[in-house]
Amino acid sequence: MYESFYGLKENPFNVTPNPDYIYLGENHREALAQLLYGVRAKKGFIVITGEVGTGKTTLIHFLLEKLEGNNHTRTAFLFNPKLTVNDFIQYILKDLGVRVQGQTKGDYLHHLHRYLLNAYRRDERVVLIVDEAQGLKPELLEEIRLLSNLETSRSKLLQIVLVGQPELDKTLSQNEFRQLRQRINLRYQLAPLNFKETKEYIEKRLRVAGATEPIFTEKAIKEIYRRSGGIPRLINILCDNALLNGFALDQKKVNEKSVQEVSTDLKLEKKPRPIGKWILLFLVFLGVLLVALYSYKMGYLQFLYDEASRGFHYIKKLLPPYSSPLTPNGLGMVQWLSALRIVFFEVLI
């Protein structure tokens, strides 16, 4: 609707993953590097988690493009894990292009094992990617763990990547999944984009869509970042609605006010700005320093020092002299400590 008004050839903020619009922030690049390394090194189990809308599915599609361009990698991608165990194994076989024969779980496992062994002989990697893995039922998670037992004496036959929301971490931390947890070789948590990345993300999508000059003001981008928290899906929704609002108001430049209006309509509250750890530590240190200076000025520190010195001299008078256990004069270590214990309780009482 607003594309021609802003000189765009298409909508730059569709929420569907389009490889032309892919933008990888630092965290996404690190996650991709972990995934590629894990697959190529045949690490077995890899877990990627992240909040809703942080770009997990986009990252997986990008990974699939990388892997499918390699003749030595075969992939099975499960995007809906709400399946029975039999349906799950059957889906894997079909996605790998294996002709399914038989009706039982044993038949399916036999075909899968044979396929994996043949792939190993051809020096091919086989990767199973499960998206929305936080929705996996316990029995299916156990089945995935058992699939990781498919191996030779030298390497794993099946590489497994679980991708899901933070609830997946909570599930895996349960005691009943400790065996599965111990098999995870690589783990990464996706974080939202920072402000610099959010700005680059918006500018790239506009540029790919045909924009030749900035459409959002600097203040508008800052407001988008504060309202979205750097989550790509929310950035897309906010930008799309802000462009529509700007079109309705005949604004060639989308300003901060337009972003605020659509944020209110979408019920997106402004995210609080996080205080860095170093700032927090500085404030604590400053507080302690001010208390110490105030106490010194009021004479409290001298009072505490005098009281501590008086108590030390009092205890010293009550205790007998200590000498080495090897000398005949004085008390040995055991007797001296016993005397110290008696004096300690007498002082307390």
C-alpha beads as a LAMMPS data file, in Angstrom:
LAMMPS data file: protein, C-alpha beads

349 atoms
348 bonds

1 atom types
1 bond types

-500.0 500.0 xlo xhi
-500.0 500.0 ylo yhi
-500.0 500.0 zlo zhi

Masses

1 110.0

Atoms # bond

1 1 1 0.000 0.000 0.000
2 1 1 2.729 2.478 0.999
3 1 1 5.534 1.059 -1.167
4 1 1 5.215 3.466 -4.116
5 1 1 4.782 6.450 -1.764
6 1 1 8.214 5.800 -0.241
7 1 1 9.821 4.677 -3.518
8 1 1 10.016 1.014 -2.542
9 1 1 9.613 -1.923 -4.903
10 1 1 8.171 -4.206 -2.189
11 1 1 7.325 -4.387 1.506
12 1 1 10.672 -4.407 3.348
13 1 1 9.278 -5.600 6.670
14 1 1 7.459 -8.839 5.918
15 1 1 7.815 -11.235 8.832
16 1 1 8.422 -14.241 6.566
17 1 1 12.120 -15.183 6.299
18 1 1 13.436 -13.876 2.970
19 1 1 17.125 -14.658 2.321
20 1 1 17.545 -11.357 0.439
21 1 1 16.791 -9.450 3.645
22 1 1 18.877 -11.563 5.999
23 1 1 20.786 -9.565 8.608
24 1 1 23.000 -11.289 11.140
25 1 1 23.971 -9.402 14.254
26 1 1 27.013 -10.377 16.284
27 1 1 25.074 -12.950 18.329
28 1 1 23.533 -14.461 15.210
29 1 1 26.942 -14.752 13.548
30 1 1 28.341 -16.483 16.616
31 1 1 25.383 -18.870 16.724
32 1 1 25.790 -19.662 13.012
33 1 1 29.508 -20.303 13.518
34 1 1 28.694 -22.690 16.373
35 1 1 26.147 -24.528 14.246
36 1 1 28.456 -24.892 11.241
37 1 1 31.330 -26.029 13.421
38 1 1 29.135 -28.529 15.274
39 1 1 27.812 -30.045 12.060
40 1 1 31.165 -30.201 10.267
41 1 1 32.974 -31.614 13.305
42 1 1 30.124 -34.105 13.937
43 1 1 29.633 -32.990 17.513
44 1 1 26.316 -34.804 17.878
45 1 1 23.959 -32.640 19.946
46 1 1 23.591 -28.859 19.560
47 1 1 21.016 -26.669 21.355
48 1 1 20.114 -23.104 20.327
49 1 1 17.651 -21.111 22.447
50 1 1 16.280 -17.582 22.277
51 1 1 13.241 -15.521 23.138
52 1 1 10.233 -15.312 20.832
53 1 1 11.031 -13.309 17.692
54 1 1 14.821 -13.164 18.101
55 1 1 15.397 -14.752 14.680
56 1 1 15.885 -18.449 15.462
57 1 1 13.872 -19.692 12.494
58 1 1 15.547 -17.187 10.157
59 1 1 18.922 -18.439 11.373
60 1 1 17.897 -22.054 10.743
61 1 1 16.744 -21.267 7.183
62 1 1 20.072 -19.545 6.558
63 1 1 21.872 -22.614 7.932
64 1 1 19.818 -24.909 5.697
65 1 1 20.820 -22.863 2.639
66 1 1 24.473 -23.205 3.625
67 1 1 24.170 -26.951 4.202
68 1 1 22.030 -27.764 1.168
69 1 1 24.613 -26.139 -1.065
70 1 1 27.037 -28.807 0.139
71 1 1 26.800 -32.169 -1.620
72 1 1 28.190 -33.908 1.472
73 1 1 25.326 -32.912 3.813
74 1 1 21.777 -34.256 4.026
75 1 1 19.203 -32.497 6.218
76 1 1 15.822 -33.254 7.765
77 1 1 13.968 -30.203 9.093
78 1 1 11.091 -30.684 11.535
79 1 1 9.165 -27.445 12.152
80 1 1 6.216 -28.960 14.053
81 1 1 7.274 -31.359 16.829
82 1 1 3.721 -32.247 17.893
83 1 1 4.002 -35.807 16.577
84 1 1 3.889 -39.336 17.903
85 1 1 7.134 -41.275 18.053
86 1 1 6.259 -43.336 14.945
87 1 1 5.198 -40.253 12.983
88 1 1 8.398 -38.510 14.051
89 1 1 10.710 -41.225 12.699
90 1 1 8.603 -41.627 9.566
91 1 1 8.799 -37.858 8.930
92 1 1 12.603 -37.924 9.217
93 1 1 12.818 -40.750 6.677
94 1 1 10.542 -39.002 4.192
95 1 1 12.381 -35.679 4.543
96 1 1 15.652 -37.480 3.847
97 1 1 14.111 -38.970 0.727
98 1 1 13.992 -42.533 2.052
99 1 1 11.216 -44.715 0.740
100 1 1 9.279 -45.835 3.810
101 1 1 8.396 -49.514 4.007
102 1 1 6.826 -51.321 6.900
103 1 1 4.422 -50.260 9.607
104 1 1 6.261 -50.618 12.910
105 1 1 8.752 -48.467 14.759
106 1 1 11.318 -51.237 14.378
107 1 1 10.926 -51.112 10.577
108 1 1 11.414 -47.337 10.548
109 1 1 14.512 -47.510 12.765
110 1 1 15.989 -50.246 10.591
111 1 1 15.587 -48.121 7.440
112 1 1 17.008 -45.048 9.187
113 1 1 20.036 -46.916 10.508
114 1 1 20.769 -48.399 7.103
115 1 1 20.461 -44.953 5.456
116 1 1 22.835 -43.402 7.994
117 1 1 25.428 -46.150 7.511
118 1 1 25.322 -45.706 3.733
119 1 1 25.689 -41.949 4.147
120 1 1 28.689 -42.525 6.408
121 1 1 30.331 -44.739 3.775
122 1 1 29.784 -41.960 1.214
123 1 1 31.377 -39.480 3.637
124 1 1 28.075 -37.586 3.974
125 1 1 26.798 -35.833 7.087
126 1 1 23.162 -36.245 8.092
127 1 1 21.622 -33.430 10.169
128 1 1 18.268 -33.433 11.956
129 1 1 17.022 -29.930 12.861
130 1 1 14.030 -29.613 15.200
131 1 1 12.476 -26.140 15.453
132 1 1 10.079 -25.150 18.272
133 1 1 11.773 -27.862 20.345
134 1 1 10.319 -26.458 23.580
135 1 1 7.096 -28.193 22.500
136 1 1 8.618 -31.688 22.400
137 1 1 6.900 -34.228 24.614
138 1 1 9.061 -36.142 27.104
139 1 1 8.708 -39.408 25.184
140 1 1 9.837 -37.697 21.974
141 1 1 12.833 -36.111 23.713
142 1 1 13.802 -39.569 24.956
143 1 1 13.470 -40.918 21.418
144 1 1 15.778 -38.164 20.155
145 1 1 18.300 -39.101 22.829
146 1 1 18.172 -42.725 21.679
147 1 1 18.691 -41.640 18.060
148 1 1 21.966 -40.075 19.157
149 1 1 23.150 -43.615 19.973
150 1 1 23.357 -44.306 16.246
151 1 1 27.102 -44.144 15.761
152 1 1 30.194 -45.958 14.588
153 1 1 33.353 -46.476 16.580
154 1 1 34.683 -43.212 15.107
155 1 1 31.816 -40.735 14.834
156 1 1 28.131 -39.965 15.259
157 1 1 25.926 -40.994 12.350
158 1 1 23.290 -38.327 13.054
159 1 1 23.858 -34.684 14.033
160 1 1 20.918 -33.279 16.008
161 1 1 20.110 -29.566 16.387
162 1 1 17.364 -28.531 18.837
163 1 1 16.097 -24.965 18.447
164 1 1 13.580 -23.453 20.835
165 1 1 12.512 -20.842 23.338
166 1 1 14.051 -20.549 26.854
167 1 1 11.499 -23.090 28.107
168 1 1 13.604 -25.714 26.322
169 1 1 16.476 -25.001 28.730
170 1 1 14.109 -25.412 31.680
171 1 1 12.920 -28.759 30.316
172 1 1 16.433 -30.049 29.729
173 1 1 17.480 -28.992 33.241
174 1 1 15.002 -31.441 34.776
175 1 1 16.479 -34.523 36.396
176 1 1 14.673 -36.941 34.083
177 1 1 16.567 -35.490 31.099
178 1 1 20.052 -35.576 32.660
179 1 1 21.189 -38.257 30.190
180 1 1 20.160 -36.088 27.258
181 1 1 21.686 -33.002 28.869
182 1 1 25.064 -34.708 29.198
183 1 1 25.128 -35.392 25.443
184 1 1 24.856 -31.708 24.482
185 1 1 28.245 -30.682 23.093
186 1 1 27.415 -27.151 21.947
187 1 1 24.926 -24.684 23.377
188 1 1 24.121 -21.074 22.488
189 1 1 21.507 -18.527 23.521
190 1 1 20.450 -15.883 21.012
191 1 1 20.182 -12.337 22.373
192 1 1 18.213 -9.426 20.836
193 1 1 19.946 -6.839 18.632
194 1 1 21.623 -3.824 20.230
195 1 1 20.837 -0.281 19.069
196 1 1 23.595 -0.163 16.442
197 1 1 22.450 -3.493 14.993
198 1 1 18.802 -2.403 15.075
199 1 1 19.665 0.665 13.003
200 1 1 21.689 -1.397 10.519
201 1 1 18.866 -3.970 10.351
202 1 1 16.264 -1.320 9.431
203 1 1 18.543 0.426 6.942
204 1 1 19.475 -2.807 5.168
205 1 1 15.874 -3.905 4.713
206 1 1 14.912 -0.500 3.323
207 1 1 17.923 -0.498 1.003
208 1 1 17.155 -3.993 -0.347
209 1 1 13.532 -2.899 -0.938
210 1 1 14.734 0.003 -3.094
211 1 1 15.079 2.975 -0.727
212 1 1 17.692 5.498 -1.877
213 1 1 17.578 7.757 1.196
214 1 1 16.704 7.400 4.906
215 1 1 12.993 7.103 5.680
216 1 1 13.106 6.888 9.490
217 1 1 14.585 9.732 11.512
218 1 1 17.306 8.990 14.076
219 1 1 14.861 9.617 16.943
220 1 1 12.321 7.289 15.309
221 1 1 14.888 4.482 15.151
222 1 1 15.791 5.032 18.807
223 1 1 12.106 4.805 19.709
224 1 1 11.748 1.609 17.652
225 1 1 14.673 0.112 19.543
226 1 1 13.244 1.097 22.939
227 1 1 9.796 -0.274 22.104
228 1 1 10.978 -3.497 20.449
229 1 1 13.863 -4.293 22.777
230 1 1 15.912 -5.209 19.691
231 1 1 13.715 -8.208 18.814
232 1 1 13.666 -8.505 14.981
233 1 1 10.034 -9.610 14.690
234 1 1 8.824 -6.632 16.736
235 1 1 11.094 -4.310 14.751
236 1 1 9.407 -5.519 11.543
237 1 1 5.909 -5.050 12.955
238 1 1 6.694 -1.574 14.296
239 1 1 8.374 -0.388 11.092
240 1 1 5.578 -1.736 8.898
241 1 1 2.892 0.019 10.944
242 1 1 4.920 3.231 11.236
243 1 1 5.324 3.377 7.437
244 1 1 1.586 2.847 7.007
245 1 1 0.889 5.599 9.537
246 1 1 3.324 7.940 7.788
247 1 1 1.659 7.225 4.453
248 1 1 -1.765 8.042 5.916
249 1 1 -0.380 11.342 7.254
250 1 1 1.479 12.124 3.992
251 1 1 4.856 12.101 5.759
252 1 1 7.899 11.291 3.650
253 1 1 9.957 10.963 6.834
254 1 1 8.705 8.754 9.665
255 1 1 9.323 10.531 12.954
256 1 1 9.361 9.552 16.621
257 1 1 5.740 10.550 17.139
258 1 1 4.509 8.118 14.453
259 1 1 6.413 5.268 16.120
260 1 1 4.934 6.169 19.507
261 1 1 1.408 6.196 18.085
262 1 1 1.654 2.759 16.477
263 1 1 3.435 1.397 19.571
264 1 1 0.494 2.487 21.702
265 1 1 -1.930 0.835 19.289
266 1 1 0.131 -2.379 19.365
267 1 1 0.389 -2.280 23.191
268 1 1 4.188 -2.183 23.037
269 1 1 5.435 -0.474 26.175
270 1 1 8.806 1.242 26.264
271 1 1 11.462 -1.185 27.455
272 1 1 13.497 -0.027 30.476
273 1 1 17.081 0.774 29.627
274 1 1 19.396 -1.753 31.258
275 1 1 22.113 -0.414 33.593
276 1 1 25.491 -1.891 32.826
277 1 1 27.228 -3.933 35.479
278 1 1 30.093 -1.471 35.614
279 1 1 27.690 1.378 36.362
280 1 1 26.079 -0.648 39.144
281 1 1 29.475 -1.490 40.651
282 1 1 30.511 2.163 40.464
283 1 1 27.350 3.239 42.299
284 1 1 27.937 0.622 45.015
285 1 1 31.559 1.713 45.405
286 1 1 30.517 5.370 45.537
287 1 1 27.911 4.571 48.202
288 1 1 30.426 2.715 50.361
289 1 1 32.939 5.557 49.979
290 1 1 30.372 8.187 51.006
291 1 1 29.348 6.149 54.061
292 1 1 33.003 5.718 55.051
293 1 1 33.717 9.457 54.677
294 1 1 30.625 10.378 56.679
295 1 1 31.532 7.886 59.416
296 1 1 35.095 9.239 59.571
297 1 1 33.853 12.816 59.807
298 1 1 31.429 11.953 62.620
299 1 1 34.087 10.009 64.529
300 1 1 32.370 6.617 64.165
301 1 1 35.408 4.903 62.670
302 1 1 37.670 6.043 65.526
303 1 1 35.111 4.751 68.022
304 1 1 35.008 1.326 66.317
305 1 1 38.801 1.200 66.181
306 1 1 39.104 2.033 69.901
307 1 1 36.504 -0.596 70.840
308 1 1 38.218 -3.274 68.733
309 1 1 41.612 -2.460 70.278
310 1 1 40.171 -2.554 73.807
311 1 1 38.581 -5.941 73.163
312 1 1 41.792 -7.352 71.685
313 1 1 43.885 -6.272 74.706
314 1 1 41.252 -7.691 77.088
315 1 1 41.365 -11.123 75.439
316 1 1 45.167 -11.002 75.323
317 1 1 45.322 -10.534 79.117
318 1 1 42.963 -13.473 79.746
319 1 1 44.938 -15.912 77.579
320 1 1 48.087 -17.662 78.870
321 1 1 51.303 -17.244 76.843
322 1 1 51.665 -19.586 73.865
323 1 1 54.818 -21.433 72.920
324 1 1 55.681 -24.200 70.491
325 1 1 54.503 -27.705 71.435
326 1 1 58.197 -28.712 71.300
327 1 1 59.215 -26.338 74.172
328 1 1 58.641 -27.202 77.853
329 1 1 57.478 -23.690 78.901
330 1 1 54.007 -22.304 78.235
331 1 1 51.063 -24.072 76.569
332 1 1 51.009 -26.148 73.432
333 1 1 48.712 -25.380 70.454
334 1 1 45.888 -27.691 71.576
335 1 1 45.820 -26.333 75.136
336 1 1 46.067 -22.729 73.921
337 1 1 43.130 -23.162 71.529
338 1 1 41.120 -24.756 74.338
339 1 1 41.837 -21.742 76.561
340 1 1 40.799 -19.425 73.693
341 1 1 37.474 -21.279 73.370
342 1 1 36.784 -20.896 77.118
343 1 1 37.575 -17.153 77.053
344 1 1 35.417 -16.694 73.932
345 1 1 32.358 -18.188 75.637
346 1 1 33.029 -16.220 78.830
347 1 1 33.120 -12.952 76.868
348 1 1 29.868 -13.837 75.070
349 1 1 28.107 -14.751 78.325

Bonds

1 1 1 2
2 1 2 3
3 1 3 4
4 1 4 5
5 1 5 6
6 1 6 7
7 1 7 8
8 1 8 9
9 1 9 10
10 1 10 11
11 1 11 12
12 1 12 13
13 1 13 14
14 1 14 15
15 1 15 16
16 1 16 17
17 1 17 18
18 1 18 19
19 1 19 20
20 1 20 21
21 1 21 22
22 1 22 23
23 1 23 24
24 1 24 25
25 1 25 26
26 1 26 27
27 1 27 28
28 1 28 29
29 1 29 30
30 1 30 31
31 1 31 32
32 1 32 33
33 1 33 34
34 1 34 35
35 1 35 36
36 1 36 37
37 1 37 38
38 1 38 39
39 1 39 40
40 1 40 41
41 1 41 42
42 1 42 43
43 1 43 44
44 1 44 45
45 1 45 46
46 1 46 47
47 1 47 48
48 1 48 49
49 1 49 50
50 1 50 51
51 1 51 52
52 1 52 53
53 1 53 54
54 1 54 55
55 1 55 56
56 1 56 57
57 1 57 58
58 1 58 59
59 1 59 60
60 1 60 61
61 1 61 62
62 1 62 63
63 1 63 64
64 1 64 65
65 1 65 66
66 1 66 67
67 1 67 68
68 1 68 69
69 1 69 70
70 1 70 71
71 1 71 72
72 1 72 73
73 1 73 74
74 1 74 75
75 1 75 76
76 1 76 77
77 1 77 78
78 1 78 79
79 1 79 80
80 1 80 81
81 1 81 82
82 1 82 83
83 1 83 84
84 1 84 85
85 1 85 86
86 1 86 87
87 1 87 88
88 1 88 89
89 1 89 90
90 1 90 91
91 1 91 92
92 1 92 93
93 1 93 94
94 1 94 95
95 1 95 96
96 1 96 97
97 1 97 98
98 1 98 99
99 1 99 100
100 1 100 101
101 1 101 102
102 1 102 103
103 1 103 104
104 1 104 105
105 1 105 106
106 1 106 107
107 1 107 108
108 1 108 109
109 1 109 110
110 1 110 111
111 1 111 112
112 1 112 113
113 1 113 114
114 1 114 115
115 1 115 116
116 1 116 117
117 1 117 118
118 1 118 119
119 1 119 120
120 1 120 121
121 1 121 122
122 1 122 123
123 1 123 124
124 1 124 125
125 1 125 126
126 1 126 127
127 1 127 128
128 1 128 129
129 1 129 130
130 1 130 131
131 1 131 132
132 1 132 133
133 1 133 134
134 1 134 135
135 1 135 136
136 1 136 137
137 1 137 138
138 1 138 139
139 1 139 140
140 1 140 141
141 1 141 142
142 1 142 143
143 1 143 144
144 1 144 145
145 1 145 146
146 1 146 147
147 1 147 148
148 1 148 149
149 1 149 150
150 1 150 151
151 1 151 152
152 1 152 153
153 1 153 154
154 1 154 155
155 1 155 156
156 1 156 157
157 1 157 158
158 1 158 159
159 1 159 160
160 1 160 161
161 1 161 162
162 1 162 163
163 1 163 164
164 1 164 165
165 1 165 166
166 1 166 167
167 1 167 168
168 1 168 169
169 1 169 170
170 1 170 171
171 1 171 172
172 1 172 173
173 1 173 174
174 1 174 175
175 1 175 176
176 1 176 177
177 1 177 178
178 1 178 179
179 1 179 180
180 1 180 181
181 1 181 182
182 1 182 183
183 1 183 184
184 1 184 185
185 1 185 186
186 1 186 187
187 1 187 188
188 1 188 189
189 1 189 190
190 1 190 191
191 1 191 192
192 1 192 193
193 1 193 194
194 1 194 195
195 1 195 196
196 1 196 197
197 1 197 198
198 1 198 199
199 1 199 200
200 1 200 201
201 1 201 202
202 1 202 203
203 1 203 204
204 1 204 205
205 1 205 206
206 1 206 207
207 1 207 208
208 1 208 209
209 1 209 210
210 1 210 211
211 1 211 212
212 1 212 213
213 1 213 214
214 1 214 215
215 1 215 216
216 1 216 217
217 1 217 218
218 1 218 219
219 1 219 220
220 1 220 221
221 1 221 222
222 1 222 223
223 1 223 224
224 1 224 225
225 1 225 226
226 1 226 227
227 1 227 228
228 1 228 229
229 1 229 230
230 1 230 231
231 1 231 232
232 1 232 233
233 1 233 234
234 1 234 235
235 1 235 236
236 1 236 237
237 1 237 238
238 1 238 239
239 1 239 240
240 1 240 241
241 1 241 242
242 1 242 243
243 1 243 244
244 1 244 245
245 1 245 246
246 1 246 247
247 1 247 248
248 1 248 249
249 1 249 250
250 1 250 251
251 1 251 252
252 1 252 253
253 1 253 254
254 1 254 255
255 1 255 256
256 1 256 257
257 1 257 258
258 1 258 259
259 1 259 260
260 1 260 261
261 1 261 262
262 1 262 263
263 1 263 264
264 1 264 265
265 1 265 266
266 1 266 267
267 1 267 268
268 1 268 269
269 1 269 270
270 1 270 271
271 1 271 272
272 1 272 273
273 1 273 274
274 1 274 275
275 1 275 276
276 1 276 277
277 1 277 278
278 1 278 279
279 1 279 280
280 1 280 281
281 1 281 282
282 1 282 283
283 1 283 284
284 1 284 285
285 1 285 286
286 1 286 287
287 1 287 288
288 1 288 289
289 1 289 290
290 1 290 291
291 1 291 292
292 1 292 293
293 1 293 294
294 1 294 295
295 1 295 296
296 1 296 297
297 1 297 298
298 1 298 299
299 1 299 300
300 1 300 301
301 1 301 302
302 1 302 303
303 1 303 304
304 1 304 305
305 1 305 306
306 1 306 307
307 1 307 308
308 1 308 309
309 1 309 310
310 1 310 311
311 1 311 312
312 1 312 313
313 1 313 314
314 1 314 315
315 1 315 316
316 1 316 317
317 1 317 318
318 1 318 319
319 1 319 320
320 1 320 321
321 1 321 322
322 1 322 323
323 1 323 324
324 1 324 325
325 1 325 326
326 1 326 327
327 1 327 328
328 1 328 329
329 1 329 330
330 1 330 331
331 1 331 332
332 1 332 333
333 1 333 334
334 1 334 335
335 1 335 336
336 1 336 337
337 1 337 338
338 1 338 339
339 1 339 340
340 1 340 341
341 1 341 342
342 1 342 343
343 1 343 344
344 1 344 345
345 1 345 346
346 1 346 347
347 1 347 348
348 1 348 349
